[in-house]
Amino acid sequence: MDIGRADRNHARGIAATPACAPGQLALVFGPHLGGDAVSELAPVLREDASQALDEWYASTEDSVLAAGIARFLDSGDVPRLWLQSAVTGVQVALAAALGQRGLAPAAVVGLGTGELAAAVVAGRLDVGDAARVARGLSVLLAASAGAARSAAVATSRAALMRVLGARAPVHVVTLAPRLQVIAGRREAVDQASLALRAAGVEVQPPPLAGALHAAGVEALREPFLRQLGPIAPRAGHTRLYSGLAASGSAPLDAEHWWDVCRRSCQFDAVIGSMLAGGVRRFVEVGPRSAVADYILEIAAERNLGVHVEAADELLLEPPAICCA
């Protein structure tokens, strides 16, 4: 581990090494992976999660796509049309590798499309259904990359709406108490971003082009549902928390995955439910921290102490004895 990363993690309250924190353990799946960091983990995944990778490759039912996902492990580069399939496959493999290190979660949660990998790891979806959903999400993302745009806004929802007004022509998604995503037509998002920056609010583009929450994506609903077809959710073996049903069980049918794209994901509410349920240790399943700060912020709003770790550090460091 490089000292710079350890110092940054200590400053943010993220443990730099595995620790046996009190409370239940949960795995957290974000919507994206840093492609340039995936290749660093590839040897670990191929050694500790080869079965999970093989099952995912087979589930794609497309040798070209499977080869593309394999290249994603080596280079982090994949066409947008295959992106969600590659991301979900790597996330499932990361969870399997963590399991080889003795990390058995009591719960899992996904942020946005990260909920797909969470559903597989929880045993709620088999890999065949999940691969079909991933292909559908990849198609949507690619289709939205033309006219739609999104941006991340570092402020509260109330403060954002005070700047933009109640009739703002953008869709607002709350991820954390002071993190929102705005999505819509390119010109609408650009205008909203200018207004927010003029008010002193930080606005950043997300790591992926396109915007699944944009209004123009609505025209793709029926093709998306047809492509997915019947989905057969299972009872599962691990508690799955959904950003669309923080206090209940998500149906995980085709309509649910459309709603993941279209409805506001209240990540702060679902993390709050997990904290109320006794979760105090979170491991982010990805090669780069994407949601750790948000979890720490949500816990701080409730005056709770939590332990947040990143999967890459747990997997790249020598194995240690952990508790769950």
N, C-alpha and C positions, 0 to 999 in steps of 0.2 A: 504493500500500500504506500502511496506517496504521501509525504508529510503534509503537503498542501491540502490534499483532500481530507486528511484526518483533522487538520485544524479547522477547515470549513465545517465539517460535520459536527465537531465539538461545539463550535459557535452556534450552530443551529439546533443543538440538542439531540443530534442523531448519534447513536452509539457507533463507534468505529469498530468494535469487535462484538461477537455474540455475547449475550448476557441473559441470565435467568431472571427476567423481570416478573414481578407478581401480576396475576391476572391472566386472562386467556390470550392466546396467540391468534392473529388473523393475517392472512395474505391479502395484499392490495394490488390490483391489476389496473394500471393506467391505460389510456387509450393509445399510446404511442411507445415506440422504442427508439433510442438513439442508434441509428444504423451503424455509425462508425464505432460504437462501443460493443456491438453484438459480436464482432469477430474475435474480440478478446476472450469472450466466454465460450466460443465454439468448441475448443478442445474439452472443456469441462462438460458441456452438454452432450457431446458425442460419447464421452466415457460414462457419465452418470445417468444420462437420460436417453440412451440410444433406443430403448423400446418405445418411449413416448414419441420420439421423433419418427421412428419407423411407422408407428400407427397413424401419425398425422399425415405423413407422405402418402400412405396407402389410402387414407380417407379422401384425399383430394380427387381420386379417380381420374387424374390427368398427369401423365408422366412429365409433360413440359412444365406444368405448374410446380410439381414436386421438385424438379430440377432447379427451378427458379428459387424456391424456398431454401434449398440446400445452398445455393449461391449466396442467399441473404446472410446465412451464417458466416460465410467466409469474407464477404465484402460489405455487407450492410446495404447493398444496392438491390432494389427490386422495382419492376414497373408498378405504377400506381394501381393498375388493374389487379395485381396480385398482392397488394400491400397488406390488407387485413388478414388474408390467409397466412402470410409469412409472420406477421406480428403475433397472431393467436397461437400458431404452432410453436414459436419460440417461447412464448409465455408459458404454455403448458409444459414444455420441456424444462424450463427454469424451475417450475413448481416441483416437477419430478426430481430434479437434481437436489433441490432443497430437502425433499423427503429422504433422499439418500443420506443427508447430513443429520437426520433425526428431527427435522422440523415438521411436525404434524399439526396443522391448524385446527382450531375449534371453529373457525368461521373464515369466509372469503368474501371479498367485495370487489366490484369493478367500477371504474370511473368511465362512463360513456360506453364505448365499444369494448373496453376492457372487461365488461361484464360477461362477454362471451367466453373468454378463457376462464374466468371465475366459475362459470356454470359447468364447464368441463371438469375442472379440478374438484368441484363439489360433488360430482357424480350426477348432476341434474340433467346433463346432455351427453349423449355418446358422441364419439368423435365424428361419425358420419353426418349427423345432423348439424354439429357445430361447424364442420367444414363447409357445408352447404350455406349456412348463415354467413360465414366469413366471405365466401365468394360473392354473395349478394351485397354485403356491405362494401366490398372492394369496388363493385360495379357502381354503387351509389356514390362513393367517394370520387371515383374517376369522373362520373357524369356531372358532379357538382363543381368540378374544378374550373369550369369555364366562366359562368356568369356569377357564381356565388363567392363570397369571401367571409372570413370570420376573423376576430381579433380578441385577444385576452386583455381584460381591463382590471387593473389593480385598485379596486375600490368596493364599497358596499353596494348592494343592489339599490338601496334607497338613494345613495349619493349619485349613482349613475342615472337613475330616473329623474333626479332633480335637474341634471344637466340636459338630458335628452328630451324630457317630457313624457307624459303617459302615452302619446301617440307616435312615439319614435318608430320609423319604418324598419326596425331591426328586431330580431328575436333575441331575447336575453336569457342566458342559462347561468344559474348560480352553481359554482363549484365549491366555494368556501366562503366564509363570512365576508372576506374582502377580496374575492376573485370571481369575476364574471366573464362570460364569453358572449360577444355579440356576433350575430350572423345575419346575412341577408344579401341583397344585390350589392355588387361591388361599389357602385356609387353611393349607396345608402351607408354602407359600413365605412367607406372613406370619409363621408361627411360627418358621421357620428364620431369617428376617431379624431378628426380635426377639432370638433367641439369639445371633446373630452380633454385633449391635450391642451387646448386653450384654457381650460379650467384647472390645469395643473395635475391632471390624472395621467398616470402611466398607461400607455396602450402598446401592446406588442402583438405581432402576428403569431399565430400558432405554428408548430413545426411542420404541419401538413397543409398543402393547398386544398382548396375546396371547403365546403361548409355543409354538413349533413343537416344542420338545423335551419338552413335557409328556406324561404317560402317556395322557391322555384323547384325544390326537390319533390314537392307534393305530387307533381305530375308523374313521378316514377313509382308511386305507391303500388298500383296494381301489378306492373311488371315485377316489382320486387317480391310481392306476396306470391305471385305465381312461380317465380324462380325458387323460392324457399319450399313451397308445397307444405304437406303435413309435417309438423315437428312433434316428436313424441318425448316430452320431458319425463324424467324419472324422479323417484322419491329422493335419491341422492343419499350421501353419507355424511356430509358436512354442511353446516348452516350457510346458506347463500343470502347475503344482503344485497338488495337491489336499490339502485338510485331512484327507481320509479315506484317502489313499494317498500319504503324504509321500515314500516312496522308490520309487514305481512309477507306472504309468499308470492313471488312473481310467477305468472303462468308460463313464461318462456316459449310461447307459441310464436307463429310468424308475426302476428299482430304486435306482440311484445317487442320483437326486434325492430319493427318499424317504429314503435314508440320510443325506443332507445335513440333512434335517429332524430325524432321530431319533438319529443317532449323535453321539458326542462329536467335535467338530472340534479336533484337536490343532494349533492354530495355532502354538504354540511349536515343535513338532517340524518342521512344514513350513518355517517360516522358518529353522530350523536347517539343514535340508537345502539350502535355497537359499544360505545363507551358505557351507556346505561346498562348494557347486558354483561359488563364485566371485562371487555377486551381492553387490555392495557399495553400489549406489545403488538406492533405492526411490522411486517416485513413487506417492503415494496418489491414486487416481482418484475424486475426490469434491470437492464444494465446501466441505468442512469436515473438518478432521483428526479421524479416528476411531480409527486404529490405529497412528499414528506412534509414540506413546509405547511401545506394546507391542513394536514392532520394535526400537526403541532399547534397551529392557530386555533383550530376547532376545539382541541382539548383545553387550551389556555382560556378560551372564552368560558369554559365550564369549571375552571380552576382545578383541572385534573392533570396529573403527571402521567406521561406515556413514554414508551420506549419505541423509537422508530429506526428501522435498519433497512439497508439496501441489499438486495439479493446478490449483486455483483461482489460486494465485500465479503459476504458470508461464503460465497462459492470460491472466490479467488484466494482467500486466506486459508491457512491450514485448518482442517476440521477441528471443531471444538465440541465439547459436550454441552448440549443445550437442553433446556426444558421447555415444554409447551403447555 
